[in-house]
């Protein structure tokens, strides 16, 4: 089953990188959450001049790494 964010990414195949605002929208989180809770070690950033962007491939990896499958962890 595709997530909403991954389907949005698929609808924009020509787009290689996304702004902070676009990334927050794709992940359905606020900019403050993107900046404070999702650090560069979890979702790498690309700086171009004074702007920050996120690569499509890094966003996809982040989504897949943080998805819940409904399985219980532990035992």
CHARMM internal coordinates of N, CA and C (Angstrom, degrees):
IC EDIT
DIST 1 N 1 CA 1.4373
DIST 1 CA 1 C 1.5180
ANGL 1 N 1 CA 1 C 109.69
DIST 1 C 2 N 1.3071
ANGL 1 CA 1 C 2 N 118.53
DIHE 1 N 1 CA 1 C 2 N 129.24
DIST 2 N 2 CA 1.4477
ANGL 1 C 2 N 2 CA 122.68
DIHE 1 CA 1 C 2 N 2 CA -178.90
DIST 2 CA 2 C 1.5203
ANGL 2 N 2 CA 2 C 110.29
DIHE 1 C 2 N 2 CA 2 C -80.77
DIST 2 C 3 N 1.3244
ANGL 2 CA 2 C 3 N 114.53
DIHE 2 N 2 CA 2 C 3 N 144.87
DIST 3 N 3 CA 1.4544
ANGL 2 C 3 N 3 CA 118.42
DIHE 2 CA 2 C 3 N 3 CA 174.80
DIST 3 CA 3 C 1.5158
ANGL 3 N 3 CA 3 C 108.33
DIHE 2 C 3 N 3 CA 3 C -84.45
DIST 3 C 4 N 1.3122
ANGL 3 CA 3 C 4 N 116.58
DIHE 3 N 3 CA 3 C 4 N 160.28
DIST 4 N 4 CA 1.4591
ANGL 3 C 4 N 4 CA 121.27
DIHE 3 CA 3 C 4 N 4 CA 179.46
DIST 4 CA 4 C 1.5216
ANGL 4 N 4 CA 4 C 110.67
DIHE 3 C 4 N 4 CA 4 C -58.20
DIST 4 C 5 N 1.3400
ANGL 4 CA 4 C 5 N 117.17
DIHE 4 N 4 CA 4 C 5 N -44.14
DIST 5 N 5 CA 1.4600
ANGL 4 C 5 N 5 CA 120.83
DIHE 4 CA 4 C 5 N 5 CA -177.94
DIST 5 CA 5 C 1.5169
ANGL 5 N 5 CA 5 C 111.47
DIHE 4 C 5 N 5 CA 5 C -63.66
DIST 5 C 6 N 1.3346
ANGL 5 CA 5 C 6 N 118.10
DIHE 5 N 5 CA 5 C 6 N -43.62
DIST 6 N 6 CA 1.4536
ANGL 5 C 6 N 6 CA 119.31
DIHE 5 CA 5 C 6 N 6 CA -178.46
DIST 6 CA 6 C 1.5225
ANGL 6 N 6 CA 6 C 111.41
DIHE 5 C 6 N 6 CA 6 C -67.23
DIST 6 C 7 N 1.3294
ANGL 6 CA 6 C 7 N 118.07
DIHE 6 N 6 CA 6 C 7 N -31.95
DIST 7 N 7 CA 1.4573
ANGL 6 C 7 N 7 CA 119.13
DIHE 6 CA 6 C 7 N 7 CA 177.91
DIST 7 CA 7 C 1.5252
ANGL 7 N 7 CA 7 C 110.54
DIHE 6 C 7 N 7 CA 7 C -69.85
DIST 7 C 8 N 1.3342
ANGL 7 CA 7 C 8 N 117.35
DIHE 7 N 7 CA 7 C 8 N -33.74
DIST 8 N 8 CA 1.4627
ANGL 7 C 8 N 8 CA 120.10
DIHE 7 CA 7 C 8 N 8 CA 176.06
DIST 8 CA 8 C 1.5184
ANGL 8 N 8 CA 8 C 109.59
DIHE 7 C 8 N 8 CA 8 C -66.19
DIST 8 C 9 N 1.3154
ANGL 8 CA 8 C 9 N 117.29
DIHE 8 N 8 CA 8 C 9 N -40.48
DIST 9 N 9 CA 1.4571
ANGL 8 C 9 N 9 CA 120.89
DIHE 8 CA 8 C 9 N 9 CA 178.61
DIST 9 CA 9 C 1.5221
ANGL 9 N 9 CA 9 C 109.93
DIHE 8 C 9 N 9 CA 9 C -62.37
DIST 9 C 10 N 1.3291
ANGL 9 CA 9 C 10 N 117.30
DIHE 9 N 9 CA 9 C 10 N -41.09
DIST 10 N 10 CA 1.4550
ANGL 9 C 10 N 10 CA 120.95
DIHE 9 CA 9 C 10 N 10 CA 179.62
DIST 10 CA 10 C 1.5223
ANGL 10 N 10 CA 10 C 112.39
DIHE 9 C 10 N 10 CA 10 C -65.71
DIST 10 C 11 N 1.3307
ANGL 10 CA 10 C 11 N 117.46
DIHE 10 N 10 CA 10 C 11 N -28.42
DIST 11 N 11 CA 1.4586
ANGL 10 C 11 N 11 CA 120.75
DIHE 10 CA 10 C 11 N 11 CA 179.89
DIST 11 CA 11 C 1.5263
ANGL 11 N 11 CA 11 C 112.10
DIHE 10 C 11 N 11 CA 11 C -73.76
DIST 11 C 12 N 1.3159
ANGL 11 CA 11 C 12 N 117.20
DIHE 11 N 11 CA 11 C 12 N -12.84
DIST 12 N 12 CA 1.4578
ANGL 11 C 12 N 12 CA 121.86
DIHE 11 CA 11 C 12 N 12 CA -179.84
DIST 12 CA 12 C 1.5303
ANGL 12 N 12 CA 12 C 109.94
DIHE 11 C 12 N 12 CA 12 C -121.12
DIST 12 C 13 N 1.3349
ANGL 12 CA 12 C 13 N 118.13
DIHE 12 N 12 CA 12 C 13 N 63.13
DIST 13 N 13 CA 1.4650
ANGL 12 C 13 N 13 CA 120.65
DIHE 12 CA 12 C 13 N 13 CA -172.78
DIST 13 CA 13 C 1.5292
ANGL 13 N 13 CA 13 C 114.11
DIHE 12 C 13 N 13 CA 13 C -65.00
DIST 13 C 14 N 1.3282
ANGL 13 CA 13 C 14 N 118.01
DIHE 13 N 13 CA 13 C 14 N -25.12
DIST 14 N 14 CA 1.4574
ANGL 13 C 14 N 14 CA 120.39
DIHE 13 CA 13 C 14 N 14 CA -177.82
DIST 14 CA 14 C 1.5226
ANGL 14 N 14 CA 14 C 112.79
DIHE 13 C 14 N 14 CA 14 C -80.90
DIST 14 C 15 N 1.3081
ANGL 14 CA 14 C 15 N 117.25
DIHE 14 N 14 CA 14 C 15 N -14.72
DIST 15 N 15 CA 1.4556
ANGL 14 C 15 N 15 CA 122.16
DIHE 14 CA 14 C 15 N 15 CA -175.78
DIST 15 CA 15 C 1.5269
ANGL 15 N 15 CA 15 C 109.74
DIHE 14 C 15 N 15 CA 15 C -84.21
DIST 15 C 16 N 1.3286
ANGL 15 CA 15 C 16 N 116.96
DIHE 15 N 15 CA 15 C 16 N 119.30
DIST 16 N 16 CA 1.4584
ANGL 15 C 16 N 16 CA 121.36
DIHE 15 CA 15 C 16 N 16 CA -177.20
DIST 16 CA 16 C 1.5227
ANGL 16 N 16 CA 16 C 113.03
DIHE 15 C 16 N 16 CA 16 C -94.50
DIST 16 C 17 N 1.3251
ANGL 16 CA 16 C 17 N 117.09
DIHE 16 N 16 CA 16 C 17 N -25.13
DIST 17 N 17 CA 1.4499
ANGL 16 C 17 N 17 CA 120.01
DIHE 16 CA 16 C 17 N 17 CA 179.08
DIST 17 CA 17 C 1.5291
ANGL 17 N 17 CA 17 C 110.46
DIHE 16 C 17 N 17 CA 17 C -142.77
DIST 17 C 18 N 1.3370
ANGL 17 CA 17 C 18 N 114.83
DIHE 17 N 17 CA 17 C 18 N 156.89
DIST 18 N 18 CA 1.4509
ANGL 17 C 18 N 18 CA 121.80
DIHE 17 CA 17 C 18 N 18 CA -174.72
DIST 18 CA 18 C 1.5239
ANGL 18 N 18 CA 18 C 109.56
DIHE 17 C 18 N 18 CA 18 C -127.38
DIST 18 C 19 N 1.3266
ANGL 18 CA 18 C 19 N 116.67
DIHE 18 N 18 CA 18 C 19 N 145.81
DIST 19 N 19 CA 1.4540
ANGL 18 C 19 N 19 CA 121.68
DIHE 18 CA 18 C 19 N 19 CA 177.01
DIST 19 CA 19 C 1.5277
ANGL 19 N 19 CA 19 C 109.50
DIHE 18 C 19 N 19 CA 19 C -71.38
DIST 19 C 20 N 1.3266
ANGL 19 CA 19 C 20 N 116.41
DIHE 19 N 19 CA 19 C 20 N 172.92
DIST 20 N 20 CA 1.4636
ANGL 19 C 20 N 20 CA 120.50
DIHE 19 CA 19 C 20 N 20 CA 176.65
DIST 20 CA 20 C 1.5183
ANGL 20 N 20 CA 20 C 110.52
DIHE 19 C 20 N 20 CA 20 C -59.77
DIST 20 C 21 N 1.3280
ANGL 20 CA 20 C 21 N 116.88
DIHE 20 N 20 CA 20 C 21 N -45.87
DIST 21 N 21 CA 1.4677
ANGL 20 C 21 N 21 CA 120.92
DIHE 20 CA 20 C 21 N 21 CA -178.58
DIST 21 CA 21 C 1.5278
ANGL 21 N 21 CA 21 C 110.66
DIHE 20 C 21 N 21 CA 21 C -62.56
DIST 21 C 22 N 1.3375
ANGL 21 CA 21 C 22 N 117.25
DIHE 21 N 21 CA 21 C 22 N -44.56
DIST 22 N 22 CA 1.4668
ANGL 21 C 22 N 22 CA 120.73
DIHE 21 CA 21 C 22 N 22 CA 179.15
DIST 22 CA 22 C 1.5197
ANGL 22 N 22 CA 22 C 111.18
DIHE 21 C 22 N 22 CA 22 C -63.18
DIST 22 C 23 N 1.3319
ANGL 22 CA 22 C 23 N 116.31
DIHE 22 N 22 CA 22 C 23 N -40.82
DIST 23 N 23 CA 1.4634
ANGL 22 C 23 N 23 CA 120.50
DIHE 22 CA 22 C 23 N 23 CA -179.94
DIST 23 CA 23 C 1.5239
ANGL 23 N 23 CA 23 C 110.86
DIHE 22 C 23 N 23 CA 23 C -65.67
DIST 23 C 24 N 1.3203
ANGL 23 CA 23 C 24 N 116.86
DIHE 23 N 23 CA 23 C 24 N -44.07
DIST 24 N 24 CA 1.4678
ANGL 23 C 24 N 24 CA 120.28
DIHE 23 CA 23 C 24 N 24 CA 177.77
DIST 24 CA 24 C 1.5243
ANGL 24 N 24 CA 24 C 110.29
DIHE 23 C 24 N 24 CA 24 C -61.17
DIST 24 C 25 N 1.3221
ANGL 24 CA 24 C 25 N 117.43
DIHE 24 N 24 CA 24 C 25 N -40.70
DIST 25 N 25 CA 1.4630
ANGL 24 C 25 N 25 CA 121.15
DIHE 24 CA 24 C 25 N 25 CA 178.18
DIST 25 CA 25 C 1.5241
ANGL 25 N 25 CA 25 C 110.93
DIHE 24 C 25 N 25 CA 25 C -64.35
DIST 25 C 26 N 1.3252
ANGL 25 CA 25 C 26 N 117.23
DIHE 25 N 25 CA 25 C 26 N -44.16
DIST 26 N 26 CA 1.4653
ANGL 25 C 26 N 26 CA 120.90
DIHE 25 CA 25 C 26 N 26 CA 178.53
DIST 26 CA 26 C 1.5220
ANGL 26 N 26 CA 26 C 111.55
DIHE 25 C 26 N 26 CA 26 C -59.48
DIST 26 C 27 N 1.3299
ANGL 26 CA 26 C 27 N 116.03
DIHE 26 N 26 CA 26 C 27 N -41.06
DIST 27 N 27 CA 1.4598
ANGL 26 C 27 N 27 CA 120.75
DIHE 26 CA 26 C 27 N 27 CA -177.69
DIST 27 CA 27 C 1.5229
ANGL 27 N 27 CA 27 C 112.66
DIHE 26 C 27 N 27 CA 27 C -85.55
DIST 27 C 28 N 1.3326
ANGL 27 CA 27 C 28 N 116.07
DIHE 27 N 27 CA 27 C 28 N -5.67
DIST 28 N 28 CA 1.4637
ANGL 27 C 28 N 28 CA 122.58
DIHE 27 CA 27 C 28 N 28 CA -179.52
DIST 28 CA 28 C 1.5265
ANGL 28 N 28 CA 28 C 112.01
DIHE 27 C 28 N 28 CA 28 C 58.88
DIST 28 C 29 N 1.3318
ANGL 28 CA 28 C 29 N 114.46
DIHE 28 N 28 CA 28 C 29 N 46.20
DIST 29 N 29 CA 1.4571
ANGL 28 C 29 N 29 CA 121.77
DIHE 28 CA 28 C 29 N 29 CA 176.65
DIST 29 CA 29 C 1.5261
ANGL 29 N 29 CA 29 C 107.99
DIHE 28 C 29 N 29 CA 29 C -132.62
DIST 29 C 30 N 1.3042
ANGL 29 CA 29 C 30 N 116.47
DIHE 29 N 29 CA 29 C 30 N 168.20
DIST 30 N 30 CA 1.4514
ANGL 29 C 30 N 30 CA 120.88
DIHE 29 CA 29 C 30 N 30 CA 177.06
DIST 30 CA 30 C 1.5213
ANGL 30 N 30 CA 30 C 111.43
DIHE 29 C 30 N 30 CA 30 C -84.06
DIST 30 C 31 N 1.3217
ANGL 30 CA 30 C 31 N 115.54
DIHE 30 N 30 CA 30 C 31 N 164.40
DIST 31 N 31 CA 1.4590
ANGL 30 C 31 N 31 CA 120.25
DIHE 30 CA 30 C 31 N 31 CA 178.44
DIST 31 CA 31 C 1.5281
ANGL 31 N 31 CA 31 C 111.60
DIHE 30 C 31 N 31 CA 31 C -62.54
DIST 31 C 32 N 1.3263
ANGL 31 CA 31 C 32 N 116.90
DIHE 31 N 31 CA 31 C 32 N -37.04
DIST 32 N 32 CA 1.4616
ANGL 31 C 32 N 32 CA 119.46
DIHE 31 CA 31 C 32 N 32 CA -179.62
DIST 32 CA 32 C 1.5326
ANGL 32 N 32 CA 32 C 110.95
DIHE 31 C 32 N 32 CA 32 C -65.36
DIST 32 C 33 N 1.3187
ANGL 32 CA 32 C 33 N 117.15
DIHE 32 N 32 CA 32 C 33 N -37.25
DIST 33 N 33 CA 1.4717
ANGL 32 C 33 N 33 CA 120.62
DIHE 32 CA 32 C 33 N 33 CA 176.38
DIST 33 CA 33 C 1.5195
ANGL 33 N 33 CA 33 C 110.02
DIHE 32 C 33 N 33 CA 33 C -66.61
DIST 33 C 34 N 1.3082
ANGL 33 CA 33 C 34 N 116.87
DIHE 33 N 33 CA 33 C 34 N -43.61
DIST 34 N 34 CA 1.4615
ANGL 33 C 34 N 34 CA 121.04
DIHE 33 CA 33 C 34 N 34 CA 178.35
DIST 34 CA 34 C 1.5239
ANGL 34 N 34 CA 34 C 110.30
DIHE 33 C 34 N 34 CA 34 C -58.48
DIST 34 C 35 N 1.3207
ANGL 34 CA 34 C 35 N 116.59
DIHE 34 N 34 CA 34 C 35 N -43.48
DIST 35 N 35 CA 1.4629
ANGL 34 C 35 N 35 CA 120.89
DIHE 34 CA 34 C 35 N 35 CA -177.38
DIST 35 CA 35 C 1.5250
ANGL 35 N 35 CA 35 C 113.79
DIHE 34 C 35 N 35 CA 35 C -75.62
DIST 35 C 36 N 1.3298
ANGL 35 CA 35 C 36 N 117.50
DIHE 35 N 35 CA 35 C 36 N -40.17
DIST 36 N 36 CA 1.4607
ANGL 35 C 36 N 36 CA 119.34
DIHE 35 CA 35 C 36 N 36 CA -172.26
DIST 36 CA 36 C 1.5234
ANGL 36 N 36 CA 36 C 114.60
DIHE 35 C 36 N 36 CA 36 C -94.77
DIST 36 C 37 N 1.3166
ANGL 36 CA 36 C 37 N 118.41
DIHE 36 N 36 CA 36 C 37 N -36.68
DIST 37 N 37 CA 1.4617
ANGL 36 C 37 N 37 CA 120.17
DIHE 36 CA 36 C 37 N 37 CA -174.17
DIST 37 CA 37 C 1.5162
ANGL 37 N 37 CA 37 C 113.63
DIHE 36 C 37 N 37 CA 37 C -99.52
DIST 37 C 38 N 1.3160
ANGL 37 CA 37 C 38 N 116.11
DIHE 37 N 37 CA 37 C 38 N -20.11
DIST 38 N 38 CA 1.4624
ANGL 37 C 38 N 38 CA 119.58
DIHE 37 CA 37 C 38 N 38 CA 179.03
DIST 38 CA 38 C 1.5197
ANGL 38 N 38 CA 38 C 107.14
DIHE 37 C 38 N 38 CA 38 C -113.82
DIST 38 C 39 N 1.3206
ANGL 38 CA 38 C 39 N 114.93
DIHE 38 N 38 CA 38 C 39 N 88.68
DIST 39 N 39 CA 1.4589
ANGL 38 C 39 N 39 CA 119.92
DIHE 38 CA 38 C 39 N 39 CA -176.32
DIST 39 CA 39 C 1.5199
ANGL 39 N 39 CA 39 C 112.53
DIHE 38 C 39 N 39 CA 39 C -77.70
DIST 39 C 40 N 1.3206
ANGL 39 CA 39 C 40 N 115.39
DIHE 39 N 39 CA 39 C 40 N 171.86
DIST 40 N 40 CA 1.4720
ANGL 39 C 40 N 40 CA 120.93
DIHE 39 CA 39 C 40 N 40 CA -179.00
DIST 40 CA 40 C 1.5261
ANGL 40 N 40 CA 40 C 113.93
DIHE 39 C 40 N 40 CA 40 C -57.99
DIST 40 C 41 N 1.3409
ANGL 40 CA 40 C 41 N 116.94
DIHE 40 N 40 CA 40 C 41 N -24.98
DIST 41 N 41 CA 1.4698
ANGL 40 C 41 N 41 CA 118.73
DIHE 40 CA 40 C 41 N 41 CA 178.92
DIST 41 CA 41 C 1.5276
ANGL 41 N 41 CA 41 C 111.65
DIHE 40 C 41 N 41 CA 41 C -72.16
DIST 41 C 42 N 1.3357
ANGL 41 CA 41 C 42 N 117.55
DIHE 41 N 41 CA 41 C 42 N -24.52
DIST 42 N 42 CA 1.4657
ANGL 41 C 42 N 42 CA 121.33
DIHE 41 CA 41 C 42 N 42 CA 178.37
DIST 42 CA 42 C 1.5254
ANGL 42 N 42 CA 42 C 112.30
DIHE 41 C 42 N 42 CA 42 C -93.65
DIST 42 C 43 N 1.3133
ANGL 42 CA 42 C 43 N 115.75
DIHE 42 N 42 CA 42 C 43 N -36.04
DIST 43 N 43 CA 1.4537
ANGL 42 C 43 N 43 CA 121.34
DIHE 42 CA 42 C 43 N 43 CA -178.44
DIST 43 CA 43 C 1.5288
ANGL 43 N 43 CA 43 C 107.83
DIHE 42 C 43 N 43 CA 43 C -141.02
DIST 43 C 44 N 1.3329
ANGL 43 CA 43 C 44 N 117.05
DIHE 43 N 43 CA 43 C 44 N 93.43
DIST 44 N 44 CA 1.4694
ANGL 43 C 44 N 44 CA 121.00
DIHE 43 CA 43 C 44 N 44 CA -176.09
DIST 44 CA 44 C 1.5313
ANGL 44 N 44 CA 44 C 112.41
DIHE 43 C 44 N 44 CA 44 C -58.05
DIST 44 C 45 N 1.3137
ANGL 44 CA 44 C 45 N 114.42
DIHE 44 N 44 CA 44 C 45 N 148.52
DIST 45 N 45 CA 1.4588
ANGL 44 C 45 N 45 CA 121.50
DIHE 44 CA 44 C 45 N 45 CA 179.91
DIST 45 CA 45 C 1.5222
ANGL 45 N 45 CA 45 C 110.47
DIHE 44 C 45 N 45 CA 45 C -114.34
DIST 45 C 46 N 1.3221
ANGL 45 CA 45 C 46 N 115.94
DIHE 45 N 45 CA 45 C 46 N 157.70
DIST 46 N 46 CA 1.4589
ANGL 45 C 46 N 46 CA 122.73
DIHE 45 CA 45 C 46 N 46 CA 175.16
DIST 46 CA 46 C 1.5213
ANGL 46 N 46 CA 46 C 106.84
DIHE 45 C 46 N 46 CA 46 C -121.67
DIST 46 C 47 N 1.3132
ANGL 46 CA 46 C 47 N 116.90
DIHE 46 N 46 CA 46 C 47 N 126.64
DIST 47 N 47 CA 1.4624
ANGL 46 C 47 N 47 CA 120.66
DIHE 46 CA 46 C 47 N 47 CA 177.41
DIST 47 CA 47 C 1.5182
ANGL 47 N 47 CA 47 C 109.67
DIHE 46 C 47 N 47 CA 47 C -99.23
DIST 47 C 48 N 1.3222
ANGL 47 CA 47 C 48 N 115.32
DIHE 47 N 47 CA 47 C 48 N 128.41
DIST 48 N 48 CA 1.4600
ANGL 47 C 48 N 48 CA 122.03
DIHE 47 CA 47 C 48 N 48 CA 173.49
DIST 48 CA 48 C 1.5178
ANGL 48 N 48 CA 48 C 106.00
DIHE 47 C 48 N 48 CA 48 C -126.17
DIST 48 C 49 N 1.3155
ANGL 48 CA 48 C 49 N 114.48
DIHE 48 N 48 CA 48 C 49 N 107.79
DIST 49 N 49 CA 1.4602
ANGL 48 C 49 N 49 CA 120.72
DIHE 48 CA 48 C 49 N 49 CA -172.36
DIST 49 CA 49 C 1.5175
ANGL 49 N 49 CA 49 C 108.45
DIHE 48 C 49 N 49 CA 49 C 58.24
DIST 49 C 50 N 1.3267
ANGL 49 CA 49 C 50 N 118.51
DIHE 49 N 49 CA 49 C 50 N -121.38
DIST 50 N 50 CA 1.4703
ANGL 49 C 50 N 50 CA 120.50
DIHE 49 CA 49 C 50 N 50 CA -178.94
DIST 50 CA 50 C 1.5202
ANGL 50 N 50 CA 50 C 112.53
DIHE 49 C 50 N 50 CA 50 C -97.98
DIST 50 C 51 N 1.3016
ANGL 50 CA 50 C 51 N 117.95
DIHE 50 N 50 CA 50 C 51 N 3.62
DIST 51 N 51 CA 1.4578
ANGL 50 C 51 N 51 CA 121.58
DIHE 50 CA 50 C 51 N 51 CA -175.87
DIST 51 CA 51 C 1.5276
ANGL 51 N 51 CA 51 C 110.97
DIHE 50 C 51 N 51 CA 51 C -101.25
DIST 51 C 52 N 1.3355
ANGL 51 CA 51 C 52 N 114.97
DIHE 51 N 51 CA 51 C 52 N 154.13
DIST 52 N 52 CA 1.4677
ANGL 51 C 52 N 52 CA 121.69
DIHE 51 CA 51 C 52 N 52 CA 179.40
DIST 52 CA 52 C 1.5201
ANGL 52 N 52 CA 52 C 108.40
DIHE 51 C 52 N 52 CA 52 C -116.63
DIST 52 C 53 N 1.3165
ANGL 52 CA 52 C 53 N 116.01
DIHE 52 N 52 CA 52 C 53 N 133.63
DIST 53 N 53 CA 1.4602
ANGL 52 C 53 N 53 CA 121.95
DIHE 52 CA 52 C 53 N 53 CA 179.09
DIST 53 CA 53 C 1.5238
ANGL 53 N 53 CA 53 C 109.58
DIHE 52 C 53 N 53 CA 53 C -130.83
DIST 53 C 54 N 1.3228
ANGL 53 CA 53 C 54 N 114.78
DIHE 53 N 53 CA 53 C 54 N 163.28
DIST 54 N 54 CA 1.4581
ANGL 53 C 54 N 54 CA 122.02
DIHE 53 CA 53 C 54 N 54 CA 177.68
DIST 54 CA 54 C 1.5192
ANGL 54 N 54 CA 54 C 108.09
DIHE 53 C 54 N 54 CA 54 C -124.49
DIST 54 C 55 N 1.3215
ANGL 54 CA 54 C 55 N 117.20
DIHE 54 N 54 CA 54 C 55 N 132.78
DIST 55 N 55 CA 1.4618
ANGL 54 C 55 N 55 CA 120.97
DIHE 54 CA 54 C 55 N 55 CA 178.67
DIST 55 CA 55 C 1.5226
ANGL 55 N 55 CA 55 C 110.24
DIHE 54 C 55 N 55 CA 55 C -73.02
DIST 55 C 56 N 1.3103
ANGL 55 CA 55 C 56 N 115.44
DIHE 55 N 55 CA 55 C 56 N 144.05
DIST 56 N 56 CA 1.4643
ANGL 55 C 56 N 56 CA 121.82
DIHE 55 CA 55 C 56 N 56 CA 177.23
DIST 56 CA 56 C 1.5225
ANGL 56 N 56 CA 56 C 110.88
DIHE 55 C 56 N 56 CA 56 C -52.00
DIST 56 C 57 N 1.3160
ANGL 56 CA 56 C 57 N 116.95
DIHE 56 N 56 CA 56 C 57 N -47.05
DIST 57 N 57 CA 1.4681
ANGL 56 C 57 N 57 CA 120.71
DIHE 56 CA 56 C 57 N 57 CA -176.69
DIST 57 CA 57 C 1.5269
ANGL 57 N 57 CA 57 C 111.63
DIHE 56 C 57 N 57 CA 57 C -62.92
DIST 57 C 58 N 1.3401
ANGL 57 CA 57 C 58 N 117.48
DIHE 57 N 57 CA 57 C 58 N -36.64
DIST 58 N 58 CA 1.4635
ANGL 57 C 58 N 58 CA 120.23
DIHE 57 CA 57 C 58 N 58 CA 178.75
DIST 58 CA 58 C 1.5296
ANGL 58 N 58 CA 58 C 111.43
DIHE 57 C 58 N 58 CA 58 C -69.91
DIST 58 C 59 N 1.3223
ANGL 58 CA 58 C 59 N 117.24
DIHE 58 N 58 CA 58 C 59 N -37.51
DIST 59 N 59 CA 1.4678
ANGL 58 C 59 N 59 CA 120.54
DIHE 58 CA 58 C 59 N 59 CA 177.08
DIST 59 CA 59 C 1.5240
ANGL 59 N 59 CA 59 C 110.01
DIHE 58 C 59 N 59 CA 59 C -64.53
DIST 59 C 60 N 1.3319
ANGL 59 CA 59 C 60 N 116.78
DIHE 59 N 59 CA 59 C 60 N -44.37
DIST 60 N 60 CA 1.4635
ANGL 59 C 60 N 60 CA 120.69
DIHE 59 CA 59 C 60 N 60 CA 179.26
DIST 60 CA 60 C 1.5214
ANGL 60 N 60 CA 60 C 111.01
DIHE 59 C 60 N 60 CA 60 C -61.62
DIST 60 C 61 N 1.3500
ANGL 60 CA 60 C 61 N 117.16
DIHE 60 N 60 CA 60 C 61 N -43.26
DIST 61 N 61 CA 1.4661
ANGL 60 C 61 N 61 CA 120.84
DIHE 60 CA 60 C 61 N 61 CA 178.50
DIST 61 CA 61 C 1.5294
ANGL 61 N 61 CA 61 C 110.63
DIHE 60 C 61 N 61 CA 61 C -62.58
DIST 61 C 62 N 1.3280
ANGL 61 CA 61 C 62 N 116.41
DIHE 61 N 61 CA 61 C 62 N -41.45
DIST 62 N 62 CA 1.4616
ANGL 61 C 62 N 62 CA 120.77
DIHE 61 CA 61 C 62 N 62 CA 179.90
DIST 62 CA 62 C 1.5211
ANGL 62 N 62 CA 62 C 110.50
DIHE 61 C 62 N 62 CA 62 C -62.31
DIST 62 C 63 N 1.3181
ANGL 62 CA 62 C 63 N 117.53
DIHE 62 N 62 CA 62 C 63 N -44.44
DIST 63 N 63 CA 1.4662
ANGL 62 C 63 N 63 CA 121.53
DIHE 62 CA 62 C 63 N 63 CA 179.88
DIST 63 CA 63 C 1.5229
ANGL 63 N 63 CA 63 C 110.32
DIHE 62 C 63 N 63 CA 63 C -61.40
DIST 63 C 64 N 1.3217
ANGL 63 CA 63 C 64 N 116.97
DIHE 63 N 63 CA 63 C 64 N -47.20
DIST 64 N 64 CA 1.4627
ANGL 63 C 64 N 64 CA 120.48
DIHE 63 CA 63 C 64 N 64 CA -178.82
DIST 64 CA 64 C 1.5238
ANGL 64 N 64 CA 64 C 111.99
DIHE 63 C 64 N 64 CA 64 C -66.16
DIST 64 C 65 N 1.3246
ANGL 64 CA 64 C 65 N 117.40
DIHE 64 N 64 CA 64 C 65 N -37.36
DIST 65 N 65 CA 1.4633
ANGL 64 C 65 N 65 CA 121.08
DIHE 64 CA 64 C 65 N 65 CA -178.99
DIST 65 CA 65 C 1.5290
ANGL 65 N 65 CA 65 C 111.97
DIHE 64 C 65 N 65 CA 65 C -70.38
DIST 65 C 66 N 1.3201
ANGL 65 CA 65 C 66 N 117.75
DIHE 65 N 65 CA 65 C 66 N -22.90
DIST 66 N 66 CA 1.4577
ANGL 65 C 66 N 66 CA 120.93
DIHE 65 CA 65 C 66 N 66 CA -175.35
DIST 66 CA 66 C 1.5191
ANGL 66 N 66 CA 66 C 113.79
DIHE 65 C 66 N 66 CA 66 C -111.62
DIST 66 C 67 N 1.3017
ANGL 66 CA 66 C 67 N 117.43
DIHE 66 N 66 CA 66 C 67 N 13.54
DIST 67 N 67 CA 1.4609
ANGL 66 C 67 N 67 CA 118.48
DIHE 66 CA 66 C 67 N 67 CA 179.75
DIST 67 CA 67 C 1.5177
ANGL 67 N 67 CA 67 C 110.47
DIHE 66 C 67 N 67 CA 67 C -80.54
DIST 67 C 68 N 1.3016
ANGL 67 CA 67 C 68 N 115.40
DIHE 67 N 67 CA 67 C 68 N 151.07
DIST 68 N 68 CA 1.4638
ANGL 67 C 68 N 68 CA 121.96
DIHE 67 CA 67 C 68 N 68 CA 178.24
DIST 68 CA 68 C 1.5282
ANGL 68 N 68 CA 68 C 107.82
DIHE 67 C 68 N 68 CA 68 C -105.10
DIST 68 C 69 N 1.3081
ANGL 68 CA 68 C 69 N 115.10
DIHE 68 N 68 CA 68 C 69 N 129.49
DIST 69 N 69 CA 1.4536
ANGL 68 C 69 N 69 CA 119.74
DIHE 68 CA 68 C 69 N 69 CA -179.45
DIST 69 CA 69 C 1.5217
ANGL 69 N 69 CA 69 C 112.36
DIHE 68 C 69 N 69 CA 69 C -99.49
DIST 69 C 70 N 1.3337
ANGL 69 CA 69 C 70 N 116.39
DIHE 69 N 69 CA 69 C 70 N -3.71
DIST 70 N 70 CA 1.4555
ANGL 69 C 70 N 70 CA 120.31
DIHE 69 CA 69 C 70 N 70 CA -179.93
DIST 70 CA 70 C 1.5160
ANGL 70 N 70 CA 70 C 112.62
DIHE 69 C 70 N 70 CA 70 C 90.65
DIST 70 C 71 N 1.3219
ANGL 70 CA 70 C 71 N 117.27
DIHE 70 N 70 CA 70 C 71 N -4.47
DIST 71 N 71 CA 1.4557
ANGL 70 C 71 N 71 CA 121.16
DIHE 70 CA 70 C 71 N 71 CA 179.43
DIST 71 CA 71 C 1.5140
ANGL 71 N 71 CA 71 C 109.48
DIHE 70 C 71 N 71 CA 71 C -80.70
DIST 71 C 72 N 1.3269
ANGL 71 CA 71 C 72 N 116.17
DIHE 71 N 71 CA 71 C 72 N 144.14
DIST 72 N 72 CA 1.4532
ANGL 71 C 72 N 72 CA 120.73
DIHE 71 CA 71 C 72 N 72 CA 177.45
DIST 72 CA 72 C 1.5128
ANGL 72 N 72 CA 72 C 108.70
DIHE 71 C 72 N 72 CA 72 C -84.76
DIST 72 C 73 N 1.3241
ANGL 72 CA 72 C 73 N 114.92
DIHE 72 N 72 CA 72 C 73 N 140.69
DIST 73 N 73 CA 1.4604
ANGL 72 C 73 N 73 CA 120.22
DIHE 72 CA 72 C 73 N 73 CA 176.97
DIST 73 CA 73 C 1.5147
ANGL 73 N 73 CA 73 C 108.85
DIHE 72 C 73 N 73 CA 73 C -96.77
DIST 73 C 74 N 1.2917
ANGL 73 CA 73 C 74 N 115.17
DIHE 73 N 73 CA 73 C 74 N 154.74
DIST 74 N 74 CA 1.4608
ANGL 73 C 74 N 74 CA 119.57
DIHE 73 CA 73 C 74 N 74 CA 179.37
DIST 74 CA 74 C 1.5000
ANGL 74 N 74 CA 74 C 110.56
DIHE 73 C 74 N 74 CA 74 C 121.88
DIST 74 C 75 N 1.3096
ANGL 74 CA 74 C 75 N 117.61
DIHE 74 N 74 CA 74 C 75 N -120.01
DIST 75 N 75 CA 1.4719
ANGL 74 C 75 N 75 CA 123.88
DIHE 74 CA 74 C 75 N 75 CA -176.87
DIST 75 CA 75 C 1.4739
ANGL 75 N 75 CA 75 C 112.59
DIHE 74 C 75 N 75 CA 75 C -38.69
END
COOR INIT
IC SEED 1 N 1 CA 1 C
IC BUILD
